[in-house]
Amino acid sequence: MSLPVPTKESVVVVTGASAGIGAELARQLAALGHDLVVVARREDRLLELADDVRVSHGVDVFVHAADLREREARVGLLGMVAERERHVVGLANNAGYGSNGRAWELDPDGEEGQVALNIAALHHLTLAVVPEMVRRRAGAVLNVASGAAFQPMPGMATYAATKAFVQSFSEAIHAELAGTGVSVTTLCPGPVDTEFGEVAGFDESSFPGVLKVSAEEVAAQAVRGMLTGKRSVIPGPQNKVLSLAGRYVPRTVLLPAMRRQTLS
């Protein structure tokens, strides 16, 4: 049944919830009546979000400030949920970031951090919660990939590679879960007006407006995907077309075009 109806014994965990798509996911899941665990590094943002959601929707919201690049932090998150005697019926692995530039010229710690957060944290948390979901025969995981998952991206080499992992891993696990009542939905948004570009170091205004989908709409489509157990969600018709181009356009054509776009 994928994402089940909320109960007072269950929670949905949303990582990267301090802004953008993550904050919208939290709001829309709370609107369905789900108690939440919201996770990010910026505790002040999480506390503000939690207060807003509690007032608007009357649900419990547990704030957990943590840097999920660290395994100990992920273990601490899982332990906190267990200590509150809640079980996870939904997990939105939204935490992640990117970088812009020639990979060998970028901060090595930042590049390694992307792999730790975008891949290792998502992998760890997914495999930590799925067994209990399968036992209960209900549960939904949302793993946030990107339109960048569909092709290598000169200028964002590490980021695109991490999101290709997310897509491949998530779709495989979704297939493995067939018949269990549990789903893994891969979300592949294109450009969204969030803080992503500021963190990554590029100007998001360079993307055509027609490709942009609001964080609210991306979250709405993602939550519907969790409810219905969809394998993948690509918000925006133009982004669906671009995902096909990334799969089927020859690399000899695609890669020079991507390099001009991202490294100009």
Secondary structure, 3 states (H helix, E strand, C coil): CCCCCCCCCEEEEEECCCCHHHHHHHHHHHHCCCCEEEEECCHHHHHHHHHHHHHHHCCCEEEEECCCCCHHHHHHHHHHHHHCCCEEEEEEECCCCCCCCCHHHCCHHHHHHHHHHHHHHHHHHHHHHHHHHHHHCCEEEEEECCHHHHCCCCCCHHHHHHHHHHHHHHHHHHHHCCCCCEEEEEECCCCCCCCHHHHHCCCHHHCCHHHCCCHHHHHHHHHHHHHHCCCEECCCHHHHHHHHHHHHCCHHHHHHHHHHHHHC
